Amino acid sequence: MEIQRTDKEILLRLPANIDTLGLQQMIDYLKYKEATAESNTDQEEIDKLANESKAAWWKEHKHRFIK
């Protein structure tokens, strides 16, 4: 693995034989960190939004699972 920092970005080089599922999970986490880097929202607000989103999704899709 090689990590290189420039003025504008950090470059990460990984071997081609790395586990792609683990790599995708890491990329998803890094995207989350990038998206929330400048957020002033507290964890309580984030949890509330997540619960509202899950409830709305379940209301819309529960017919697919419960008949």
PLY file of the C-alpha trace (Angstrom):
ply
format ascii 1.0
element vertex 67
property float x
property float y
property float z
element edge 66
property int vertex1
property int vertex2
end_header
0.00 0.00 0.00
1.19 3.49 -0.80
-0.26 6.77 0.48
0.69 10.06 -1.15
-0.52 13.52 -0.11
-0.67 16.44 -2.55
-1.93 19.98 -1.99
-5.43 19.00 -3.15
-5.85 15.28 -2.41
-4.60 12.09 -0.83
-3.76 9.25 -3.20
-4.04 5.68 -1.99
-2.59 2.83 -4.05
-3.61 -0.72 -3.18
-2.56 -4.07 -4.60
-4.90 -5.51 -7.24
-5.59 -8.64 -5.17
-7.32 -6.78 -2.32
-10.80 -7.94 -1.21
-13.24 -5.83 -3.25
-16.12 -6.14 -0.75
-13.96 -4.73 2.04
-12.64 -2.08 -0.31
-16.18 -1.03 -1.27
-17.13 -0.71 2.38
-14.08 1.46 2.98
-14.92 3.63 -0.05
-18.51 4.03 1.18
-17.20 5.15 4.57
-14.80 7.63 2.97
-17.62 9.04 0.83
-19.67 9.48 4.00
-16.76 11.26 5.72
-16.31 13.53 2.70
-20.02 14.36 2.53
-20.26 15.16 6.24
-16.88 16.84 6.73
-18.32 20.34 7.02
-21.60 19.41 8.66
-22.60 21.05 11.93
-25.40 18.57 12.54
-25.27 16.63 15.78
-25.70 12.87 16.10
-29.22 13.19 17.55
-30.44 15.01 14.42
-28.74 12.44 12.18
-30.38 9.56 14.07
-33.80 11.23 13.81
-33.41 11.70 10.05
-32.25 8.08 9.63
-35.27 6.79 11.57
-37.66 8.94 9.53
-36.10 7.69 6.32
-36.36 4.06 7.39
-39.98 4.50 8.45
-40.89 6.14 5.13
-39.13 3.38 3.19
-40.87 0.65 5.20
-44.29 2.28 4.72
-43.73 2.37 0.96
-42.28 -1.14 0.59
-43.75 -3.33 3.36
-46.35 -4.77 0.97
-43.48 -6.51 -0.82
-42.57 -8.42 2.35
-45.87 -8.88 4.20
-48.91 -10.14 2.38
0 1
1 2
2 3
3 4
4 5
5 6
6 7
7 8
8 9
9 10
10 11
11 12
12 13
13 14
14 15
15 16
16 17
17 18
18 19
19 20
20 21
21 22
22 23
23 24
24 25
25 26
26 27
27 28
28 29
29 30
30 31
31 32
32 33
33 34
34 35
35 36
36 37
37 38
38 39
39 40
40 41
41 42
42 43
43 44
44 45
45 46
46 47
47 48
48 49
49 50
50 51
51 52
52 53
53 54
54 55
55 56
56 57
57 58
58 59
59 60
60 61
61 62
62 63
63 64
64 65
65 66
